Amino acid sequence: MVVFTKQLQQIFEKLKDYEIKSIFEELGLPKPNRDLSNINPDDVSLDKVIFEVLGLTEEEQLEVYKVVVELVKQRLAKAKTVSNKKKR
């Protein structure tokens, strides 16, 4: 656990002044339909520590990102339809 604590402290120091972007930009996806295999390792350093603690394989980690992107896309689409209904 001490190793993870040091890793988390180092990651926090890098991220504390980090500009928050959309989930698509964070995952290296200006367009949400692109392949997720090009995720910038610097942008997901905290995720990697958490995935390691959870014991997820690289394939499982990639699947987590795909599911998150899909959920965000669905939520944005739903918000758009609700917004359109209110305008009527």
PDB file of N, CA, C and O in Angstrom:
ATOM      1  N   MET A   1       0.815  -1.193   0.000  1.00  0.00           N
ATOM      2  CA  MET A   1       0.000   0.000   0.000  1.00  0.00           C
ATOM      3  C   MET A   1       0.861   1.261   0.000  1.00  0.00           C
ATOM      4  O   MET A   1       0.455   2.281  -0.556  1.00  0.00           O
ATOM      5  N   VAL A   2       2.034   1.207   0.609  1.00  0.00           N
ATOM      6  CA  VAL A   2       2.913   2.378   0.650  1.00  0.00           C
ATOM      7  C   VAL A   2       3.310   2.795  -0.757  1.00  0.00           C
ATOM      8  O   VAL A   2       3.390   3.987  -1.055  1.00  0.00           O
ATOM      9  N   VAL A   3       3.557   1.824  -1.620  1.00  0.00           N
ATOM     10  CA  VAL A   3       3.927   2.122  -3.004  1.00  0.00           C
ATOM     11  C   VAL A   3       2.809   2.903  -3.683  1.00  0.00           C
ATOM     12  O   VAL A   3       3.067   3.890  -4.372  1.00  0.00           O
ATOM     13  N   PHE A   4       1.573   2.463  -3.489  1.00  0.00           N
ATOM     14  CA  PHE A   4       0.443   3.160  -4.100  1.00  0.00           C
ATOM     15  C   PHE A   4       0.279   4.558  -3.529  1.00  0.00           C
ATOM     16  O   PHE A   4      -0.079   5.482  -4.259  1.00  0.00           O
ATOM     17  N   THR A   5       0.535   4.731  -2.240  1.00  0.00           N
ATOM     18  CA  THR A   5       0.430   6.052  -1.618  1.00  0.00           C
ATOM     19  C   THR A   5       1.425   7.009  -2.253  1.00  0.00           C
ATOM     20  O   THR A   5       1.073   8.149  -2.559  1.00  0.00           O
ATOM     21  N   LYS A   6       2.659   6.568  -2.457  1.00  0.00           N
ATOM     22  CA  LYS A   6       3.672   7.416  -3.096  1.00  0.00           C
ATOM     23  C   LYS A   6       3.279   7.725  -4.535  1.00  0.00           C
ATOM     24  O   LYS A   6       3.426   8.857  -4.995  1.00  0.00           O
ATOM     25  N   GLN A   7       2.784   6.723  -5.239  1.00  0.00           N
ATOM     26  CA  GLN A   7       2.344   6.943  -6.621  1.00  0.00           C
ATOM     27  C   GLN A   7       1.216   7.960  -6.658  1.00  0.00           C
ATOM     28  O   GLN A   7       1.212   8.858  -7.501  1.00  0.00           O
ATOM     29  N   LEU A   8       0.264   7.824  -5.750  1.00  0.00           N
ATOM     30  CA  LEU A   8      -0.867   8.750  -5.710  1.00  0.00           C
ATOM     31  C   LEU A   8      -0.413  10.167  -5.393  1.00  0.00           C
ATOM     32  O   LEU A   8      -0.932  11.126  -5.964  1.00  0.00           O
ATOM     33  N   GLN A   9       0.549  10.311  -4.490  1.00  0.00           N
ATOM     34  CA  GLN A   9       1.074  11.643  -4.168  1.00  0.00           C
ATOM     35  C   GLN A   9       1.742  12.267  -5.388  1.00  0.00           C
ATOM     36  O   GLN A   9       1.543  13.450  -5.666  1.00  0.00           O
ATOM     37  N   GLN A  10       2.527  11.485  -6.113  1.00  0.00           N
ATOM     38  CA  GLN A  10       3.192  11.991  -7.314  1.00  0.00           C
ATOM     39  C   GLN A  10       2.168  12.387  -8.374  1.00  0.00           C
ATOM     40  O   GLN A  10       2.301  13.425  -9.023  1.00  0.00           O
ATOM     41  N   ILE A  11       1.165  11.564  -8.539  1.00  0.00           N
ATOM     42  CA  ILE A  11       0.127  11.862  -9.525  1.00  0.00           C
ATOM     43  C   ILE A  11      -0.633  13.115  -9.128  1.00  0.00           C
ATOM     44  O   ILE A  11      -0.916  13.964  -9.973  1.00  0.00           O
ATOM     45  N   PHE A  12      -0.966  13.238  -7.844  1.00  0.00           N
ATOM     46  CA  PHE A  12      -1.687  14.420  -7.376  1.00  0.00           C
ATOM     47  C   PHE A  12      -0.894  15.687  -7.664  1.00  0.00           C
ATOM     48  O   PHE A  12      -1.463  16.686  -8.104  1.00  0.00           O
ATOM     49  N   GLU A  13       0.401  15.660  -7.423  1.00  0.00           N
ATOM     50  CA  GLU A  13       1.238  16.835  -7.684  1.00  0.00           C
ATOM     51  C   GLU A  13       1.168  17.235  -9.156  1.00  0.00           C
ATOM     52  O   GLU A  13       1.162  18.423  -9.477  1.00  0.00           O
ATOM     53  N   LYS A  14       1.114  16.255 -10.044  1.00  0.00           N
ATOM     54  CA  LYS A  14       1.020  16.549 -11.475  1.00  0.00           C
ATOM     55  C   LYS A  14      -0.364  17.059 -11.853  1.00  0.00           C
ATOM     56  O   LYS A  14      -0.502  17.907 -12.735  1.00  0.00           O
ATOM     57  N   LEU A  15      -1.389  16.538 -11.181  1.00  0.00           N
ATOM     58  CA  LEU A  15      -2.762  16.829 -11.583  1.00  0.00           C
ATOM     59  C   LEU A  15      -3.404  18.017 -10.876  1.00  0.00           C
ATOM     60  O   LEU A  15      -4.436  18.509 -11.332  1.00  0.00           O
ATOM     61  N   LYS A  16      -2.829  18.487  -9.788  1.00  0.00           N
ATOM     62  CA  LYS A  16      -3.518  19.505  -8.983  1.00  0.00           C
ATOM     63  C   LYS A  16      -3.781  20.797  -9.751  1.00  0.00           C
ATOM     64  O   LYS A  16      -4.756  21.490  -9.460  1.00  0.00           O
ATOM     65  N   ASP A  17      -2.954  21.132 -10.703  1.00  0.00           N
ATOM     66  CA  ASP A  17      -3.162  22.340 -11.502  1.00  0.00           C
ATOM     67  C   ASP A  17      -3.595  22.007 -12.931  1.00  0.00           C
ATOM     68  O   ASP A  17      -3.544  22.858 -13.819  1.00  0.00           O
ATOM     69  N   TYR A  18      -4.010  20.791 -13.135  1.00  0.00           N
ATOM     70  CA  TYR A  18      -4.372  20.283 -14.455  1.00  0.00           C
ATOM     71  C   TYR A  18      -5.693  20.888 -14.917  1.00  0.00           C
ATOM     72  O   TYR A  18      -6.653  20.964 -14.150  1.00  0.00           O
ATOM     73  N   GLU A  19      -5.733  21.312 -16.162  1.00  0.00           N
ATOM     74  CA  GLU A  19      -6.967  21.839 -16.738  1.00  0.00           C
ATOM     75  C   GLU A  19      -7.909  20.679 -17.060  1.00  0.00           C
ATOM     76  O   GLU A  19      -7.547  19.759 -17.794  1.00  0.00           O
ATOM     77  N   ILE A  20      -9.099  20.731 -16.512  1.00  0.00           N
ATOM     78  CA  ILE A  20     -10.074  19.674 -16.735  1.00  0.00           C
ATOM     79  C   ILE A  20     -10.670  19.829 -18.131  1.00  0.00           C
ATOM     80  O   ILE A  20     -11.066  20.920 -18.540  1.00  0.00           O
ATOM     81  N   LYS A  21     -10.722  18.712 -18.848  1.00  0.00           N
ATOM     82  CA  LYS A  21     -11.249  18.692 -20.211  1.00  0.00           C
ATOM     83  C   LYS A  21     -12.455  17.759 -20.256  1.00  0.00           C
ATOM     84  O   LYS A  21     -12.797  17.125 -19.258  1.00  0.00           O
ATOM     85  N   SER A  22     -13.088  17.679 -21.409  1.00  0.00           N
ATOM     86  CA  SER A  22     -14.190  16.723 -21.565  1.00  0.00           C
ATOM     87  C   SER A  22     -13.624  15.305 -21.501  1.00  0.00           C
ATOM     88  O   SER A  22     -12.430  15.092 -21.710  1.00  0.00           O
ATOM     89  N   ILE A  23     -14.484  14.355 -21.214  1.00  0.00           N
ATOM     90  CA  ILE A  23     -14.042  12.963 -21.140  1.00  0.00           C
ATOM     91  C   ILE A  23     -13.437  12.510 -22.461  1.00  0.00           C
ATOM     92  O   ILE A  23     -12.516  11.694 -22.476  1.00  0.00           O
ATOM     93  N   PHE A  24     -13.949  13.032 -23.562  1.00  0.00           N
ATOM     94  CA  PHE A  24     -13.435  12.648 -24.870  1.00  0.00           C
ATOM     95  C   PHE A  24     -12.008  13.159 -25.062  1.00  0.00           C
ATOM     96  O   PHE A  24     -11.153  12.442 -25.581  1.00  0.00           O
ATOM     97  N   GLU A  25     -11.757  14.389 -24.646  1.00  0.00           N
ATOM     98  CA  GLU A  25     -10.402  14.945 -24.746  1.00  0.00           C
ATOM     99  C   GLU A  25      -9.462  14.244 -23.773  1.00  0.00           C
ATOM    100  O   GLU A  25      -8.311  13.973 -24.114  1.00  0.00           O
ATOM    101  N   GLU A  26      -9.939  13.948 -22.565  1.00  0.00           N
ATOM    102  CA  GLU A  26      -9.108  13.273 -21.569  1.00  0.00           C
ATOM    103  C   GLU A  26      -8.623  11.923 -22.080  1.00  0.00           C
ATOM    104  O   GLU A  26      -7.513  11.490 -21.768  1.00  0.00           O
ATOM    105  N   LEU A  27      -9.458  11.269 -22.860  1.00  0.00           N
ATOM    106  CA  LEU A  27      -9.105   9.955 -23.382  1.00  0.00           C
ATOM    107  C   LEU A  27      -8.487  10.022 -24.770  1.00  0.00           C
ATOM    108  O   LEU A  27      -8.353   9.006 -25.453  1.00  0.00           O
ATOM    109  N   GLY A  28      -8.112  11.235 -25.182  1.00  0.00           N
ATOM    110  CA  GLY A  28      -7.469  11.390 -26.483  1.00  0.00           C
ATOM    111  C   GLY A  28      -8.429  11.231 -27.636  1.00  0.00           C
ATOM    112  O   GLY A  28      -8.057  10.766 -28.713  1.00  0.00           O
ATOM    113  N   LEU A  29      -9.675  11.622 -27.403  1.00  0.00           N
ATOM    114  CA  LEU A  29     -10.712  11.428 -28.408  1.00  0.00           C
ATOM    115  C   LEU A  29     -11.411  12.735 -28.742  1.00  0.00           C
ATOM    116  O   LEU A  29     -12.498  12.984 -28.222  1.00  0.00           O
ATOM    117  N   PRO A  30     -10.836  13.573 -29.582  1.00  0.00           N
ATOM    118  CA  PRO A  30     -11.579  14.780 -29.948  1.00  0.00           C
ATOM    119  C   PRO A  30     -12.959  14.432 -30.496  1.00  0.00           C
ATOM    120  O   PRO A  30     -13.919  15.177 -30.302  1.00  0.00           O
ATOM    121  N   LYS A  31     -13.048  13.307 -31.176  1.00  0.00           N
ATOM    122  CA  LYS A  31     -14.333  12.812 -31.668  1.00  0.00           C
ATOM    123  C   LYS A  31     -14.625  11.509 -30.920  1.00  0.00           C
ATOM    124  O   LYS A  31     -13.782  10.613 -30.902  1.00  0.00           O
ATOM    125  N   PRO A  32     -15.791  11.391 -30.309  1.00  0.00           N
ATOM    126  CA  PRO A  32     -16.067  10.251 -29.443  1.00  0.00           C
ATOM    127  C   PRO A  32     -16.120   8.889 -30.118  1.00  0.00           C
ATOM    128  O   PRO A  32     -16.192   7.882 -29.414  1.00  0.00           O
ATOM    129  N   ASN A  33     -16.090   8.805 -31.416  1.00  0.00           N
ATOM    130  CA  ASN A  33     -16.179   7.506 -32.084  1.00  0.00           C
ATOM    131  C   ASN A  33     -14.820   6.910 -32.455  1.00  0.00           C
ATOM    132  O   ASN A  33     -14.768   5.845 -33.069  1.00  0.00           O
ATOM    133  N   ARG A  34     -13.729   7.573 -32.098  1.00  0.00           N
ATOM    134  CA  ARG A  34     -12.401   7.064 -32.450  1.00  0.00           C
ATOM    135  C   ARG A  34     -11.998   5.897 -31.562  1.00  0.00           C
ATOM    136  O   ARG A  34     -12.589   5.658 -30.509  1.00  0.00           O
ATOM    137  N   ASP A  35     -10.994   5.189 -32.005  1.00  0.00           N
ATOM    138  CA  ASP A  35     -10.448   4.061 -31.264  1.00  0.00           C
ATOM    139  C   ASP A  35      -9.824   4.549 -29.962  1.00  0.00           C
ATOM    140  O   ASP A  35      -9.163   5.587 -29.939  1.00  0.00           O
ATOM    141  N   LEU A  36     -10.029   3.814 -28.894  1.00  0.00           N
ATOM    142  CA  LEU A  36      -9.516   4.225 -27.587  1.00  0.00           C
ATOM    143  C   LEU A  36      -8.090   3.757 -27.319  1.00  0.00           C
ATOM    144  O   LEU A  36      -7.547   4.041 -26.251  1.00  0.00           O
ATOM    145  N   SER A  37      -7.482   3.061 -28.243  1.00  0.00           N
ATOM    146  CA  SER A  37      -6.144   2.538 -27.993  1.00  0.00           C
ATOM    147  C   SER A  37      -5.082   3.632 -27.966  1.00  0.00           C
ATOM    148  O   SER A  37      -3.936   3.359 -27.605  1.00  0.00           O
ATOM    149  N   ASN A  38      -5.428   4.848 -28.334  1.00  0.00           N
ATOM    150  CA  ASN A  38      -4.464   5.954 -28.367  1.00  0.00           C
ATOM    151  C   ASN A  38      -4.556   6.869 -27.153  1.00  0.00           C
ATOM    152  O   ASN A  38      -4.232   8.053 -27.247  1.00  0.00           O
ATOM    153  N   ILE A  39      -4.988   6.342 -26.026  1.00  0.00           N
ATOM    154  CA  ILE A  39      -5.131   7.148 -24.819  1.00  0.00           C
ATOM    155  C   ILE A  39      -3.753   7.612 -24.360  1.00  0.00           C
ATOM    156  O   ILE A  39      -2.816   6.818 -24.269  1.00  0.00           O
ATOM    157  N   ASN A  40      -3.640   8.909 -24.070  1.00  0.00           N
ATOM    158  CA  ASN A  40      -2.386   9.486 -23.601  1.00  0.00           C
ATOM    159  C   ASN A  40      -2.085   8.972 -22.194  1.00  0.00           C
ATOM    160  O   ASN A  40      -2.888   9.185 -21.285  1.00  0.00           O
ATOM    161  N   PRO A  41      -0.951   8.300 -21.990  1.00  0.00           N
ATOM    162  CA  PRO A  41      -0.633   7.738 -20.675  1.00  0.00           C
ATOM    163  C   PRO A  41      -0.556   8.783 -19.564  1.00  0.00           C
ATOM    164  O   PRO A  41      -0.869   8.474 -18.415  1.00  0.00           O
ATOM    165  N   ASP A  42      -0.147  10.013 -19.879  1.00  0.00           N
ATOM    166  CA  ASP A  42      -0.076  11.055 -18.853  1.00  0.00           C
ATOM    167  C   ASP A  42      -1.461  11.445 -18.352  1.00  0.00           C
ATOM    168  O   ASP A  42      -1.620  11.822 -17.192  1.00  0.00           O
ATOM    169  N   ASP A  43      -2.450  11.356 -19.213  1.00  0.00           N
ATOM    170  CA  ASP A  43      -3.806  11.742 -18.833  1.00  0.00           C
ATOM    171  C   ASP A  43      -4.503  10.692 -17.978  1.00  0.00           C
ATOM    172  O   ASP A  43      -5.511  10.994 -17.340  1.00  0.00           O
ATOM    173  N   VAL A  44      -3.997   9.485 -17.952  1.00  0.00           N
ATOM    174  CA  VAL A  44      -4.669   8.415 -17.219  1.00  0.00           C
ATOM    175  C   VAL A  44      -3.797   7.792 -16.130  1.00  0.00           C
ATOM    176  O   VAL A  44      -4.023   6.648 -15.736  1.00  0.00           O
ATOM    177  N   SER A  45      -2.814   8.528 -15.647  1.00  0.00           N
ATOM    178  CA  SER A  45      -1.907   7.974 -14.643  1.00  0.00           C
ATOM    179  C   SER A  45      -2.637   7.556 -13.371  1.00  0.00           C
ATOM    180  O   SER A  45      -2.324   6.514 -12.797  1.00  0.00           O
ATOM    181  N   LEU A  46      -3.597   8.345 -12.926  1.00  0.00           N
ATOM    182  CA  LEU A  46      -4.373   7.991 -11.738  1.00  0.00           C
ATOM    183  C   LEU A  46      -5.215   6.746 -12.015  1.00  0.00           C
ATOM    184  O   LEU A  46      -5.316   5.853 -11.174  1.00  0.00           O
ATOM    185  N   ASP A  47      -5.809   6.702 -13.187  1.00  0.00           N
ATOM    186  CA  ASP A  47      -6.607   5.533 -13.557  1.00  0.00           C
ATOM    187  C   ASP A  47      -5.765   4.265 -13.506  1.00  0.00           C
ATOM    188  O   ASP A  47      -6.222   3.230 -13.021  1.00  0.00           O
ATOM    189  N   LYS A  48      -4.543   4.345 -14.004  1.00  0.00           N
ATOM    190  CA  LYS A  48      -3.680   3.162 -14.049  1.00  0.00           C
ATOM    191  C   LYS A  48      -3.420   2.607 -12.654  1.00  0.00           C
ATOM    192  O   LYS A  48      -3.416   1.391 -12.461  1.00  0.00           O
ATOM    193  N   VAL A  49      -3.203   3.490 -11.680  1.00  0.00           N
ATOM    194  CA  VAL A  49      -2.977   3.038 -10.303  1.00  0.00           C
ATOM    195  C   VAL A  49      -4.229   2.330  -9.785  1.00  0.00           C
ATOM    196  O   VAL A  49      -4.143   1.260  -9.182  1.00  0.00           O
ATOM    197  N   ILE A  50      -5.380   2.934 -10.024  1.00  0.00           N
ATOM    198  CA  ILE A  50      -6.638   2.344  -9.557  1.00  0.00           C
ATOM    199  C   ILE A  50      -6.897   1.014 -10.252  1.00  0.00           C
ATOM    200  O   ILE A  50      -7.294   0.041  -9.610  1.00  0.00           O
ATOM    201  N   PHE A  51      -6.673   0.969 -11.566  1.00  0.00           N
ATOM    202  CA  PHE A  51      -6.869  -0.280 -12.299  1.00  0.00           C
ATOM    203  C   PHE A  51      -5.924  -1.366 -11.785  1.00  0.00           C
ATOM    204  O   PHE A  51      -6.301  -2.535 -11.706  1.00  0.00           O
ATOM    205  N   GLU A  52      -4.704  -0.980 -11.439  1.00  0.00           N
ATOM    206  CA  GLU A  52      -3.736  -1.940 -10.916  1.00  0.00           C
ATOM    207  C   GLU A  52      -4.221  -2.507  -9.585  1.00  0.00           C
ATOM    208  O   GLU A  52      -4.143  -3.713  -9.351  1.00  0.00           O
ATOM    209  N   VAL A  53      -4.723  -1.629  -8.714  1.00  0.00           N
ATOM    210  CA  VAL A  53      -5.248  -2.077  -7.422  1.00  0.00           C
ATOM    211  C   VAL A  53      -6.416  -3.046  -7.643  1.00  0.00           C
ATOM    212  O   VAL A  53      -6.552  -4.035  -6.923  1.00  0.00           O
ATOM    213  N   LEU A  54      -7.248  -2.759  -8.635  1.00  0.00           N
ATOM    214  CA  LEU A  54      -8.396  -3.619  -8.938  1.00  0.00           C
ATOM    215  C   LEU A  54      -8.003  -4.897  -9.675  1.00  0.00           C
ATOM    216  O   LEU A  54      -8.803  -5.824  -9.798  1.00  0.00           O
ATOM    217  N   GLY A  55      -6.764  -4.937 -10.163  1.00  0.00           N
ATOM    218  CA  GLY A  55      -6.284  -6.119 -10.863  1.00  0.00           C
ATOM    219  C   GLY A  55      -6.835  -6.276 -12.272  1.00  0.00           C
ATOM    220  O   GLY A  55      -6.961  -7.397 -12.766  1.00  0.00           O
ATOM    221  N   LEU A  56      -7.167  -5.162 -12.924  1.00  0.00           N
ATOM    222  CA  LEU A  56      -7.713  -5.221 -14.282  1.00  0.00           C
ATOM    223  C   LEU A  56      -6.603  -5.382 -15.314  1.00  0.00           C
ATOM    224  O   LEU A  56      -5.544  -4.765 -15.209  1.00  0.00           O
ATOM    225  N   THR A  57      -6.861  -6.211 -16.300  1.00  0.00           N
ATOM    226  CA  THR A  57      -5.919  -6.365 -17.407  1.00  0.00           C
ATOM    227  C   THR A  57      -6.020  -5.134 -18.306  1.00  0.00           C
ATOM    228  O   THR A  57      -6.941  -4.330 -18.162  1.00  0.00           O
ATOM    229  N   GLU A  58      -5.070  -4.988 -19.237  1.00  0.00           N
ATOM    230  CA  GLU A  58      -5.124  -3.860 -20.173  1.00  0.00           C
ATOM    231  C   GLU A  58      -6.403  -3.910 -21.004  1.00  0.00           C
ATOM    232  O   GLU A  58      -7.007  -2.874 -21.283  1.00  0.00           O
ATOM    233  N   GLU A  59      -6.808  -5.095 -21.392  1.00  0.00           N
ATOM    234  CA  GLU A  59      -8.039  -5.247 -22.172  1.00  0.00           C
ATOM    235  C   GLU A  59      -9.250  -4.789 -21.349  1.00  0.00           C
ATOM    236  O   GLU A  59     -10.133  -4.108 -21.870  1.00  0.00           O
ATOM    237  N   GLU A  60      -9.287  -5.158 -20.080  1.00  0.00           N
ATOM    238  CA  GLU A  60     -10.390  -4.738 -19.207  1.00  0.00           C
ATOM    239  C   GLU A  60     -10.370  -3.227 -18.983  1.00  0.00           C
ATOM    240  O   GLU A  60     -11.421  -2.588 -18.920  1.00  0.00           O
ATOM    241  N   GLN A  61      -9.175  -2.665 -18.865  1.00  0.00           N
ATOM    242  CA  GLN A  61      -9.055  -1.213 -18.698  1.00  0.00           C
ATOM    243  C   GLN A  61      -9.619  -0.493 -19.921  1.00  0.00           C
ATOM    244  O   GLN A  61     -10.360   0.482 -19.789  1.00  0.00           O
ATOM    245  N   LEU A  62      -9.268  -0.973 -21.093  1.00  0.00           N
ATOM    246  CA  LEU A  62      -9.766  -0.374 -22.330  1.00  0.00           C
ATOM    247  C   LEU A  62     -11.289  -0.480 -22.396  1.00  0.00           C
ATOM    248  O   LEU A  62     -11.964   0.442 -22.855  1.00  0.00           O
ATOM    249  N   GLU A  63     -11.815  -1.596 -21.941  1.00  0.00           N
ATOM    250  CA  GLU A  63     -13.268  -1.782 -21.931  1.00  0.00           C
ATOM    251  C   GLU A  63     -13.934  -0.780 -20.985  1.00  0.00           C
ATOM    252  O   GLU A  63     -15.017  -0.277 -21.286  1.00  0.00           O
ATOM    253  N   VAL A  64     -13.305  -0.488 -19.851  1.00  0.00           N
ATOM    254  CA  VAL A  64     -13.840   0.520 -18.925  1.00  0.00           C
ATOM    255  C   VAL A  64     -13.950   1.864 -19.637  1.00  0.00           C
ATOM    256  O   VAL A  64     -14.982   2.529 -19.546  1.00  0.00           O
ATOM    257  N   TYR A  65     -12.903   2.264 -20.338  1.00  0.00           N
ATOM    258  CA  TYR A  65     -12.932   3.540 -21.064  1.00  0.00           C
ATOM    259  C   TYR A  65     -14.035   3.547 -22.122  1.00  0.00           C
ATOM    260  O   TYR A  65     -14.742   4.542 -22.281  1.00  0.00           O
ATOM    261  N   LYS A  66     -14.178   2.438 -22.839  1.00  0.00           N
ATOM    262  CA  LYS A  66     -15.212   2.371 -23.873  1.00  0.00           C
ATOM    263  C   LYS A  66     -16.607   2.523 -23.262  1.00  0.00           C
ATOM    264  O   LYS A  66     -17.456   3.228 -23.807  1.00  0.00           O
ATOM    265  N   VAL A  67     -16.834   1.864 -22.138  1.00  0.00           N
ATOM    266  CA  VAL A  67     -18.139   1.945 -21.478  1.00  0.00           C
ATOM    267  C   VAL A  67     -18.394   3.362 -20.971  1.00  0.00           C
ATOM    268  O   VAL A  67     -19.502   3.880 -21.108  1.00  0.00           O
ATOM    269  N   VAL A  68     -17.376   3.987 -20.386  1.00  0.00           N
ATOM    270  CA  VAL A  68     -17.535   5.361 -19.892  1.00  0.00           C
ATOM    271  C   VAL A  68     -17.882   6.299 -21.043  1.00  0.00           C
ATOM    272  O   VAL A  68     -18.795   7.116 -20.922  1.00  0.00           O
ATOM    273  N   VAL A  69     -17.169   6.189 -22.147  1.00  0.00           N
ATOM    274  CA  VAL A  69     -17.443   7.042 -23.307  1.00  0.00           C
ATOM    275  C   VAL A  69     -18.867   6.807 -23.803  1.00  0.00           C
ATOM    276  O   VAL A  69     -19.580   7.759 -24.120  1.00  0.00           O
ATOM    277  N   GLU A  70     -19.281   5.550 -23.870  1.00  0.00           N
ATOM    278  CA  GLU A  70     -20.638   5.243 -24.339  1.00  0.00           C
ATOM    279  C   GLU A  70     -21.688   5.823 -23.390  1.00  0.00           C
ATOM    280  O   GLU A  70     -22.689   6.377 -23.844  1.00  0.00           O
ATOM    281  N   LEU A  71     -21.469   5.703 -22.085  1.00  0.00           N
ATOM    282  CA  LEU A  71     -22.411   6.272 -21.114  1.00  0.00           C
ATOM    283  C   LEU A  71     -22.498   7.790 -21.239  1.00  0.00           C
ATOM    284  O   LEU A  71     -23.587   8.359 -21.167  1.00  0.00           O
ATOM    285  N   VAL A  72     -21.364   8.440 -21.424  1.00  0.00           N
ATOM    286  CA  VAL A  72     -21.360   9.900 -21.580  1.00  0.00           C
ATOM    287  C   VAL A  72     -22.098  10.287 -22.859  1.00  0.00           C
ATOM    288  O   VAL A  72     -22.890  11.230 -22.855  1.00  0.00           O
ATOM    289  N   LYS A  73     -21.845   9.571 -23.948  1.00  0.00           N
ATOM    290  CA  LYS A  73     -22.541   9.860 -25.207  1.00  0.00           C
ATOM    291  C   LYS A  73     -24.053   9.715 -25.036  1.00  0.00           C
ATOM    292  O   LYS A  73     -24.818  10.550 -25.517  1.00  0.00           O
ATOM    293  N   GLN A  74     -24.481   8.650 -24.349  1.00  0.00           N
ATOM    294  CA  GLN A  74     -25.912   8.438 -24.119  1.00  0.00           C
ATOM    295  C   GLN A  74     -26.504   9.554 -23.259  1.00  0.00           C
ATOM    296  O   GLN A  74     -27.605  10.036 -23.526  1.00  0.00           O
ATOM    297  N   ARG A  75     -25.774   9.953 -22.239  1.00  0.00           N
ATOM    298  CA  ARG A  75     -26.259  11.010 -21.344  1.00  0.00           C
ATOM    299  C   ARG A  75     -26.362  12.338 -22.088  1.00  0.00           C
ATOM    300  O   ARG A  75     -27.331  13.075 -21.902  1.00  0.00           O
ATOM    301  N   LEU A  76     -25.386  12.650 -22.918  1.00  0.00           N
ATOM    302  CA  LEU A  76     -25.433  13.882 -23.703  1.00  0.00           C
ATOM    303  C   LEU A  76     -26.605  13.863 -24.683  1.00  0.00           C
ATOM    304  O   LEU A  76     -27.274  14.878 -24.879  1.00  0.00           O
ATOM    305  N   ALA A  77     -26.847  12.713 -25.292  1.00  0.00           N
ATOM    306  CA  ALA A  77     -27.973  12.591 -26.224  1.00  0.00           C
ATOM    307  C   ALA A  77     -29.297  12.774 -25.483  1.00  0.00           C
ATOM    308  O   ALA A  77     -30.204  13.442 -25.981  1.00  0.00           O
ATOM    309  N   LYS A  78     -29.403  12.186 -24.304  1.00  0.00           N
ATOM    310  CA  LYS A  78     -30.628  12.328 -23.515  1.00  0.00           C
ATOM    311  C   LYS A  78     -30.837  13.785 -23.104  1.00  0.00           C
ATOM    312  O   LYS A  78     -31.950  14.303 -23.190  1.00  0.00           O
ATOM    313  N   ALA A  79     -29.783  14.434 -22.663  1.00  0.00           N
ATOM    314  CA  ALA A  79     -29.886  15.840 -22.262  1.00  0.00           C
ATOM    315  C   ALA A  79     -30.342  16.700 -23.434  1.00  0.00           C
ATOM    316  O   ALA A  79     -31.107  17.647 -23.256  1.00  0.00           O
ATOM    317  N   LYS A  80     -29.876  16.372 -24.613  1.00  0.00           N
ATOM    318  CA  LYS A  80     -30.251  17.129 -25.810  1.00  0.00           C
ATOM    319  C   LYS A  80     -31.743  16.964 -26.112  1.00  0.00           C
ATOM    320  O   LYS A  80     -32.415  17.933 -26.463  1.00  0.00           O
ATOM    321  N   THR A  81     -32.260  15.745 -25.976  1.00  0.00           N
ATOM    322  CA  THR A  81     -33.683  15.527 -26.254  1.00  0.00           C
ATOM    323  C   THR A  81     -34.558  16.194 -25.203  1.00  0.00           C
ATOM    324  O   THR A  81     -35.617  16.727 -25.535  1.00  0.00           O
ATOM    325  N   VAL A  82     -34.142  16.176 -23.953  1.00  0.00           N
ATOM    326  CA  VAL A  82     -34.900  16.847 -22.890  1.00  0.00           C
ATOM    327  C   VAL A  82     -34.904  18.348 -23.130  1.00  0.00           C
ATOM    328  O   VAL A  82     -35.931  19.006 -22.959  1.00  0.00           O
ATOM    329  N   SER A  83     -33.767  18.887 -23.522  1.00  0.00           N
ATOM    330  CA  SER A  83     -33.652  20.317 -23.806  1.00  0.00           C
ATOM    331  C   SER A  83     -34.561  20.712 -24.965  1.00  0.00           C
ATOM    332  O   SER A  83     -35.211  21.757 -24.920  1.00  0.00           O
ATOM    333  N   ASN A  84     -34.607  19.884 -25.993  1.00  0.00           N
ATOM    334  CA  ASN A  84     -35.463  20.161 -27.157  1.00  0.00           C
ATOM    335  C   ASN A  84     -36.940  20.122 -26.782  1.00  0.00           C
ATOM    336  O   ASN A  84     -37.726  20.909 -27.311  1.00  0.00           O
ATOM    337  N   LYS A  85     -37.332  19.230 -25.888  1.00  0.00           N
ATOM    338  CA  LYS A  85     -38.727  19.140 -25.457  1.00  0.00           C
ATOM    339  C   LYS A  85     -39.140  20.386 -24.681  1.00  0.00           C
ATOM    340  O   LYS A  85     -40.273  20.850 -24.811  1.00  0.00           O
ATOM    341  N   LYS A  86     -38.230  20.929 -23.877  1.00  0.00           N
ATOM    342  CA  LYS A  86     -38.530  22.121 -23.080  1.00  0.00           C
ATOM    343  C   LYS A  86     -38.723  23.347 -23.958  1.00  0.00           C
ATOM    344  O   LYS A  86     -39.468  24.256 -23.593  1.00  0.00           O
ATOM    345  N   LYS A  87     -38.067  23.386 -25.107  1.00  0.00           N
ATOM    346  CA  LYS A  87     -38.150  24.536 -26.013  1.00  0.00           C
ATOM    347  C   LYS A  87     -39.498  24.598 -26.722  1.00  0.00           C
ATOM    348  O   LYS A  87     -39.885  25.656 -27.218  1.00  0.00           O
ATOM    349  N   ARG A  88     -40.207  23.495 -26.775  1.00  0.00           N
ATOM    350  CA  ARG A  88     -41.489  23.452 -27.504  1.00  0.00           C
ATOM    351  C   ARG A  88     -42.569  24.138 -26.753  1.00  0.00           C
ATOM    352  O   ARG A  88     -43.706  24.194 -27.221  1.00  0.00           O
TER     353      ARG A  88
END
